[in-house]
Amino acid sequence: MKLYSKKQRWKKILLLAGILIIGVIFGMTSILVSNVKESELEKIHFWSEAVKKKAELVRLTNIAFQELSQNETNNVYLWARATKEFQKSLNDFGLALEIIQNNDNIPLILTDKKGLYISHKNIDFLDKITKDQRQYISDSITLKWAFQNTPVEFNYYQNRVQKIYYSNSSKYFQLQSQRDSLLNSFSIEIMNNIAQLPVVFWSQSGDSLIASNVINSEMRRVEMDLIIQTMNKDNLPVEIDLGNDHRGVIYFSNSNILFWLQLFPIVTILIIALFLLVSYLSFSSFRRSEQNQVWAGMAKETAHQLGTPLSSLYGWITLLKESGLENSEALTEMEKDIERLTVVSERFSKIGSSVVIIKTDLVIFFNNYISYMKKRIPKYVELNMELNNKPLYASINAPLFSWVIENIIKNAADAMQGEGKIYLNIEKQQNNIVIKVKDNGKGIPSSIQKTIFQPGYTTKERGWGLGLSLAKRIVEGHHNGKIYIASSKKNIETVVEIILPSSN
């Protein structure tokens, strides 16, 4: 029966199928990761273009505001000249008066050379306070305005000097506020579009930060450099042309989505493997339990079926002895075989039941058992023993343990194809009794030395592959020992070792 061979074939098929499934998972994930990475790189380019456009918008807006501020400054100078015209002997002050009256949006404060308040224009709240209060408040206002715009000095009557302090118009600040709001909104939208990607947009010269969603200008330069170095290791930086011979470099790291996508196949395979392992262990436990119950039931039924013919055979032996054939060699051997069948029946009856372990001298046990086995193996197979005269004790169940030795010797005889030598040696090593069975047969390949003890494995056409499996079960399950192939050389020898705890 080639049950084990079929099982091995199915294992290989399932292994190849599993490898194929894993390959498909990794392949599809790799394609997905590649697409996501390309999408993120494309997003980086779009984001850099948006930043570039924002920079251009800021530049144009600043130019426009500079021009607007300059126009308002020119209007102040024009207003000062118009005011000076009133000091001249003119017949017509219409143009000067018109210029002064048309200034209804630029706030002005007129002071003397020492900064004492003289008059104001387009500052409504100064009209509602007293003169003393007006002087105090105007001092603080002119001090602030002096930083915004350079005061305008002009000479008038008899080279006296007056100063005009002024601020930009309310329309100027309103436009500035709207500009800042739009730019801030634009910046937020840009950063939201790139929020999943940690990015740093740095000038190519390395002296200024253009934009980033992970660092800011308040951070220490050492911290910035560390982040940039880490990003540089993750991905190649992207250079962007900002125009006017200015270039920027974008450093970026992979997004969290890409990171988890890269881990996805590994996590998936680990979860599947864990699930399959738990399932396999559970079903294997159930299967072994069912097999044990079936084997125990079959063994007990076999022992029961053997009981009736054995009783009859004992009766026939008794009749033959009464007939005067008690000294017949054939009758003696038949009696031994019947006793052997009784032992076999006893072995089967013990499977699945609690086994009685008795302290036994293995030297005596093997002397008695080997003399029986010598007559029941091929005549060209020589069975030799190397036993010490000193007793070697181990706790065994004699009927079951003799089954183990029988299986090993018969397998050795089959391996030699009915011709060769078998050596049996027993010795004490520390706290163990070591039993070695050596044959000079064809040997066992190293690839199957552990496999031969599994149920169903056999090299015989009509074998069931249960002998060595039962031997392993008896040695390890009932005697707390070990059985294994100690060594094997092709066409030279094979050594099987059994280790039992010593009871000396």
FIFI-416049 format. One record per residue (C-alpha): y, x, z; residue in three letters; chain. Coordinates in pm, whole numbers. Example, Ala and Ser with C-alpha at 12.3 -4.5 7.8 and 13.67 -1.06 7.14 Angstrom:
BEGIN
R      y      x      z   r c
R   -450   1230    780 ALA A
R   -106   1367    714 SER A
***
This chain:
BEGIN
R      y      x      z   r c
R      0      0      0 MET A
R    333    146   -110 LYS A
R    548    -66    117 LEU A
R    750    230    240 TYR A
R    809    354   -115 SER A
R    948     15   -211 LYS A
R   1167     14    100 LYS A
R   1300    359     14 GLN A
R   1373    247   -343 ARG A
R   1570    -51   -216 TRP A
R   1759    172     25 LYS A
R   1864    394   -264 LYS A
R   1970     92   -470 ILE A
R   2174    -50   -183 LEU A
R   2326    293   -115 LEU A
R   2434    325   -479 LEU A
R   2573    -30   -470 ALA A
R   2768     53   -152 GLY A
R   2907    372   -308 ILE A
R   3007    172   -616 LEU A
R   3184    -90   -404 ILE A
R   3367    181   -208 ILE A
R   3465    349   -535 GLY A
R   3601     19   -671 VAL A
R   3801    -41   -351 ILE A
R   3950    309   -358 PHE A
R   4016    289   -732 GLY A
R   4196    -45   -714 MET A
R   4393     67   -408 THR A
R   4488    389   -584 SER A
R   4620    193   -882 ILE A
R   4810    -42   -650 LEU A
R   4957    249   -453 VAL A
R   5061    419   -778 SER A
R   5234    102   -900 ASN A
R   5412     51   -567 VAL A
R   5523    415   -568 LYS A
R   5663    381   -922 GLU A
R   5838     60   -818 SER A
R   5994    236   -518 GLU A
R   6107    527   -733 LEU A
R   6264    282   -977 GLU A
R   6433    111   -685 LYS A
R   6569    451   -577 ILE A
R   6727    498   -921 HIS A
R   6879    147   -917 PHE A
R   7010    206   -567 TRP A
R   7163    539   -666 SER A
R   7336    373   -961 GLU A
R   7473    108   -726 ALA A
R   7601    378   -492 VAL A
R   7754    555   -790 LYS A
R   7931    236   -896 LYS A
R   8049    179   -542 LYS A
R   8193    530   -533 ALA A
R   8373    466   -861 GLU A
R   8501    132   -731 LEU A
R   8635    298   -416 VAL A
R   8804    567   -624 ARG A
R   8976    316   -854 LEU A
R   9076     98   -559 THR A
R   9228    394   -377 ASN A
R   9428    483   -688 ILE A
R   9553    124   -711 ALA A
R   9652    122   -344 PHE A
R   9828    454   -380 GLN A
R  10029    312   -667 GLU A
R  10106     -3   -470 LEU A
R  10214    203   -169 SER A
R  10432    421   -392 GLN A
R  10597    114   -544 ASN A
R  10679    -20   -201 GLU A
R  10820    320   -101 THR A
R  11037    316   -414 ASN A
R  11158    -30   -318 ASN A
R  11260    101     22 VAL A
R  11459    383   -140 TYR A
R  11618    130   -372 LEU A
R  11705    -90    -75 TRP A
R  11862    213     98 ALA A
R  12075    290   -206 ARG A
R  12182    -71   -230 ALA A
R  12285    -65    136 THR A
R  12486    251     73 LYS A
R  12675     81   -209 GLU A
R  12844   -146     45 PHE A
R  13032    159    178 GLN A
R  13203    213   -159 LYS A
R  13522     52   -290 SER A
R  13361   -179   -546 LEU A
R  13481   -503   -690 ASN A
R  13129   -637   -749 ASP A
R  12849   -606   -487 PHE A
R  12625   -855   -664 GLY A
R  12351   -613   -775 LEU A
R  12332   -439   -440 ALA A
R  12329   -771   -258 LEU A
R  12056   -900   -486 GLU A
R  11838   -593   -422 ILE A
R  11881   -628    -46 ILE A
R  11809  -1001    -46 GLN A
R  11503   -967   -273 ASN A
R  11328   -750    -16 ASN A
R  11144  -1030    162 ASP A
R  10803   -864    215 ASN A
R  10854   -503    333 ILE A
R  10930   -485    710 PRO A
R  11222   -245    783 LEU A
R  11401   -112   1087 ILE A
R  11739     63   1044 LEU A
R  11838    322   1307 THR A
R  12107    582   1348 ASP A
R  12045    955   1338 LYS A
R  11931    951   1704 LYS A
R  11687    667   1642 GLY A
R  11889    395   1812 LEU A
R  11827     51   1673 TYR A
R  12090    -88   1432 ILE A
R  11921   -373   1244 SER A
R  11590   -493   1098 HIS A
R  11453   -703    816 LYS A
R  11136   -910    768 ASN A
R  11035   -878   1136 ILE A
R  11064  -1233   1267 ASP A
R  10970  -1177   1630 PHE A
R  11261   -929   1678 LEU A
R  11500  -1217   1611 ASP A
R  11370  -1400   1917 LYS A
R  11425  -1134   2184 ILE A
R  11731   -980   2357 THR A
R  11910   -669   2238 LYS A
R  11771   -450   2518 ASP A
R  11419   -566   2449 GLN A
R  11475   -516   2079 ARG A
R  11568   -149   2135 GLN A
R  11256    -84   2346 TYR A
R  11015   -253   2106 ILE A
R  11173   -101   1797 SER A
R  11119    247   1947 ASP A
R  10741    191   1968 SER A
R  10732     34   1621 ILE A
R  10926    316   1454 THR A
R  10703    575   1625 LEU A
R  10397    409   1477 LYS A
R  10551    359   1132 TRP A
R  10659    722   1116 ALA A
R  10290    817   1091 PHE A
R  10229    564    812 GLN A
R  10529    646    593 ASN A
R  10797    913    604 THR A
R  11127    759    720 PRO A
R  11405    740    458 VAL A
R  11735    912    553 GLU A
R  12060    845    371 PHE A
R  12428    931    425 ASN A
R  12696    670    426 TYR A
R  13055    648    548 TYR A
R  13198    989    643 GLN A
R  12856   1163    615 ASN A
R  12701    961    888 ARG A
R  12318    947    873 VAL A
R  12094    643    910 GLN A
R  11716    618    896 LYS A
R  11496    347    756 ILE A
R  11152    311    912 TYR A
R  10918     88    718 TYR A
R  10559    -25    690 SER A
R  10363   -155    395 ASN A
R  10395   -520    315 SER A
R  10169   -793    450 SER A
R  10027   -839     98 LYS A
R   9929   -470     96 TYR A
R   9735   -504    423 PHE A
R   9584   -833    311 GLN A
R   9456   -674     -8 LEU A
R   9332   -374    190 GLN A
R   9140   -603    427 SER A
R   8984   -793    136 GLN A
R   8892   -463    -29 ARG A
R   8725   -334    287 ASP A
R   8540   -663    330 SER A
R   8411   -653    -28 LEU A
R   8307   -289     -1 LEU A
R   8133   -354    329 ASN A
R   7953   -653    182 SER A
R   7857   -444   -120 PHE A
R   7730   -166    107 SER A
R   7524   -409    315 ILE A
R   7371   -558      0 GLU A
R   7286   -210   -131 ILE A
R   7126   -109    198 MET A
R   6932   -437    221 ASN A
R   6789   -377   -125 ASN A
R   6663    -37    -15 ILE A
R   6585   -131    347 ALA A
R   6211    -71    315 GLN A
R   6265    286    199 LEU A
R   6412    551    430 PRO A
R   6671    727    210 VAL A
R   6938    994    241 VAL A
R   7193   1036    -39 PHE A
R   7343   1383      4 TRP A
R   7593   1576   -202 SER A
R   7430   1850   -406 GLN A
R   7656   2109   -246 SER A
R   7504   2001     86 GLY A
R   7835   1954    267 ASP A
R   7865   1574    289 SER A
R   7661   1256    338 LEU A
R   7712    995     65 ILE A
R   7489    715    196 ALA A
R   7178    665    412 SER A
R   6991    404    610 ASN A
R   6832    651    854 VAL A
R   7108    893    948 ILE A
R   7485    872    999 ASN A
R   7776   1111   1020 SER A
R   7768   1100   1401 GLU A
R   7428   1269   1418 MET A
R   7397   1641   1473 ARG A
R   7347   1850   1163 ARG A
R   7019   1991   1301 VAL A
R   6876   1640   1328 GLU A
R   6992   1557    976 MET A
R   6836   1872    834 ASP A
R   6505   1798   1008 LEU A
R   6490   1447    858 ILE A
R   6580   1578    513 ILE A
R   6312   1850    532 GLN A
R   6049   1593    627 THR A
R   6150   1370    336 MET A
R   6148   1667    101 ASN A
R   5783   1727    194 LYS A
R   5690   1361    134 ASP A
R   5849   1321   -211 ASN A
R   6039   1524   -466 LEU A
R   6413   1454   -433 PRO A
R   6598   1275   -714 VAL A
R   6922   1421   -855 GLU A
R   7197   1177   -958 ILE A
R   7503   1249  -1173 ASP A
R   7809   1101  -1003 LEU A
R   8052   1197  -1282 GLY A
R   8346   1439  -1283 ASN A
R   8107   1732  -1236 ASP A
R   7979   1586   -908 HIS A
R   7609   1545   -838 ARG A
R   7411   1398   -552 GLY A
R   7053   1437   -430 VAL A
R   6846   1147   -294 ILE A
R   6579   1229    -39 TYR A
R   6337    949     49 PHE A
R   6015    880    235 SER A
R   5738    635    156 ASN A
R   5782    282    280 SER A
R   5566    128    551 ASN A
R   5405    -96    288 ILE A
R   5292    209     89 LEU A
R   5167    378    406 PHE A
R   4952     78    502 TRP A
R   4830     39    145 LEU A
R   4702    397    156 GLN A
R   4520    323    483 LEU A
R   4393    -17    365 PHE A
R   4067     98    199 PRO A
R   3974    322    493 ILE A
R   4043     47    748 VAL A
R   3859   -208    533 THR A
R   3554     15    492 ILE A
R   3547     94    865 LEU A
R   3561   -277    953 ILE A
R   3289   -361    700 ILE A
R   3078    -67    819 ALA A
R   3116   -176   1183 LEU A
R   3023   -534   1092 PHE A
R   2719   -419    891 LEU A
R   2610   -181   1169 LEU A
R   2625   -455   1434 VAL A
R   2446   -696   1199 SER A
R   2182   -436   1112 TYR A
R   2115   -346   1475 LEU A
R   2091   -713   1572 SER A
R   1855   -810   1290 PHE A
R   1651   -489   1335 SER A
R   1607   -572   1701 SER A
R   1495   -926   1616 PHE A
R   1265   -798   1342 ARG A
R   1104   -536   1566 ARG A
R   1052   -796   1834 SER A
R    886  -1029   1584 GLU A
R    674   -744   1446 GLN A
R    564   -646   1795 ASN A
R    463  -1003   1871 GLN A
R    272  -1032   1543 VAL A
R     99   -695   1591 TRP A
R     10   -775   1950 ALA A
R   -127  -1114   1846 GLY A
R   -332   -968   1561 MET A
R   -463   -687   1783 ALA A
R   -572   -926   2058 LYS A
R   -734  -1158   1807 GLU A
R   -919   -860   1654 THR A
R  -1042   -754   1998 ALA A
R  -1154  -1110   2064 HIS A
R  -1340  -1129   1730 GLN A
R  -1512   -795   1797 LEU A
R  -1633   -910   2135 GLY A
R  -1908  -1146   2006 THR A
R  -2083   -906   1762 PRO A
R  -2058   -623   2018 LEU A
R  -2238   -836   2275 SER A
R  -2508   -909   2019 SER A
R  -2540   -541   1928 LEU A
R  -2582   -450   2295 TYR A
R  -2861   -705   2309 GLY A
R  -3036   -561   2003 TRP A
R  -3008   -210   2145 ILE A
R  -3171   -328   2465 THR A
R  -3458   -486   2266 LEU A
R  -3507   -166   2064 LEU A
R  -3525     39   2382 LYS A
R  -3786   -199   2524 GLU A
R  -3982   -150   2202 SER A
R  -4028    219   2287 GLY A
R  -3753    364   2066 LEU A
R  -3525    476   2346 GLU A
R  -3573    843   2252 ASN A
R  -3485    789   1887 SER A
R  -3185    993   1770 GLU A
R  -3076    708   1543 ALA A
R  -3083    468   1837 LEU A
R  -2881    716   2044 THR A
R  -2614    747   1777 GLU A
R  -2605    371   1726 MET A
R  -2547    333   2096 GLU A
R  -2258    582   2078 LYS A
R  -2104    391   1786 ASP A
R  -2131     67   1977 ILE A
R  -1959    231   2272 GLU A
R  -1698    356   2026 ARG A
R  -1647      3   1895 LEU A
R  -1609   -112   2252 THR A
R  -1335    147   2303 VAL A
R  -1166     32   1980 VAL A
R  -1184   -327   2098 SER A
R  -1035   -221   2429 GLU A
R   -752    -41   2245 ARG A
R   -662   -351   2049 PHE A
R   -673   -566   2360 SER A
R   -420   -337   2531 LYS A
R   -156   -363   2256 ILE A
R    131   -572   2378 GLY A
R      9   -559   2737 SER A
R    106   -336   3026 SER A
R    -87     -9   3002 VAL A
R   -252    156   3301 VAL A
R   -169    529   3309 ILE A
R   -414    749   3503 ILE A
R   -387   1117   3597 LYS A
R   -645   1286   3375 THR A
R   -773   1640   3323 ASP A
R   -707   1689   2952 LEU A
R   -957   1977   2929 VAL A
R  -1243   1749   3030 ILE A
R  -1102   1463   2818 PHE A
R  -1090   1674   2501 PHE A
R  -1432   1833   2562 ASN A
R  -1590   1491   2577 ASN A
R  -1387   1341   2292 TYR A
R  -1412   1629   2042 ILE A
R  -1792   1639   2068 SER A
R  -1788   1278   1955 TYR A
R  -1539   1338   1672 MET A
R  -1725   1637   1528 LYS A
R  -2006   1408   1408 LYS A
R  -1763   1160   1251 ARG A
R  -1553   1381   1025 ILE A
R  -1662   1533    691 PRO A
R  -1934   1795    742 LYS A
R  -1730   2064    563 TYR A
R  -1439   2022    805 VAL A
R  -1468   2262   1098 GLU A
R  -1311   2142   1425 LEU A
R  -1232   2422   1673 ASN A
R  -1078   2400   2021 MET A
R   -882   2654   2221 GLU A
R   -895   2529   2580 LEU A
R   -829   2704   2909 ASN A
R  -1080   2687   3190 ASN A
R   -806   2577   3427 LYS A
R   -753   2202   3462 PRO A
R   -444   2063   3282 LEU A
R   -342   1725   3418 TYR A
R   -132   1459   3248 ALA A
R   -101   1085   3308 SER A
R   -258    906   3010 ILE A
R   -442    593   2911 ASN A
R   -764    741   2775 ALA A
R   -857    468   2519 PRO A
R   -507    463   2367 LEU A
R   -455    839   2376 PHE A
R   -795    902   2210 SER A
R   -669    674   1930 TRP A
R   -372    910   1882 VAL A
R   -594   1219   1858 ILE A
R   -833   1038   1623 GLU A
R   -550    944   1385 ASN A
R   -415   1299   1377 ILE A
R   -758   1457   1317 ILE A
R   -850   1207   1046 LYS A
R   -515   1262    871 ASN A
R   -570   1638    889 ALA A
R   -920   1600    740 ALA A
R   -783   1381    459 ASP A
R   -508   1638    388 ALA A
R   -776   1905    340 MET A
R   -970   1669    109 GLN A
R  -1283   1698    322 GLY A
R  -1300   2076    347 GLU A
R  -1120   2318    582 GLY A
R  -1055   2400    944 LYS A
R   -878   2214   1224 ILE A
R   -767   2395   1539 TYR A
R   -683   2211   1859 LEU A
R   -497   2394   2135 ASN A
R   -374   2279   2476 ILE A
R   -143   2479   2700 GLU A
R    108   2430   2979 LYS A
R    473   2514   2908 GLN A
R    704   2477   3208 GLN A
R    671   2111   3316 ASN A
R    498   1990   3000 ASN A
R    152   1988   2845 ILE A
R    170   2087   2477 VAL A
R   -111   1979   2244 ILE A
R   -118   2142   1900 LYS A
R   -332   2023   1610 VAL A
R   -329   2269   1319 LYS A
R   -498   2232    980 ASP A
R   -504   2446    667 ASN A
R   -446   2158    428 GLY A
R   -191   2108    152 LYS A
R    105   2073    388 GLY A
R    379   1815    432 ILE A
R    714   1846    246 PRO A
R   1010   1882    482 SER A
R   1177   1578    323 SER A
R    911   1342    463 ILE A
R    815   1511    790 GLN A
R   1003   1248    991 LYS A
R    921    968    752 THR A
R    543    983    792 ILE A
R    571    832   1143 PHE A
R    745    520   1012 GLN A
R    548    197    959 PRO A
R    433    141    603 GLY A
R    453    500    484 TYR A
R    128    628    329 THR A
R     11    860     52 THR A
R   -321    682     18 LYS A
R   -382    422   -249 GLU A
R   -545    182     -4 ARG A
R   -366    290    312 GLY A
R   -145     69    526 TRP A
R     67    346    678 GLY A
R      9    230   1038 LEU A
R   -199    512   1193 GLY A
R     71    768   1266 LEU A
R    320    490   1340 SER A
R     90    356   1612 LEU A
R     33    712   1737 ALA A
R    409    762   1777 LYS A
R    441    425   1951 ARG A
R    162    512   2196 ILE A
R    285    866   2274 VAL A
R    655    781   2311 GLU A
R    633    419   2427 GLY A
R    347    436   2675 HIS A
R    322    804   2773 HIS A
R    689    909   2777 ASN A
R    609   1197   2542 GLY A
R    697   1325   2196 LYS A
R    505   1370   1872 ILE A
R    640   1550   1565 TYR A
R    562   1794   1284 ILE A
R    624   2137   1440 ALA A
R    582   2330   1115 SER A
R    430   2295    771 SER A
R    376   2539    484 LYS A
R    258   2428    145 LYS A
R   -116   2490     95 ASN A
R   -127   2705    411 ILE A
R   -103   2500    730 GLU A
R     48   2206    913 THR A
R    100   2192   1290 VAL A
R    142   1863   1476 VAL A
R    264   1889   1835 GLU A
R    231   1636   2116 ILE A
R    430   1697   2434 ILE A
R    333   1513   2754 LEU A
R    485   1543   3103 PRO A
R    260   1757   3322 SER A
R     99   1602   3631 SER A
R    -26   1933   3779 ASN A
***
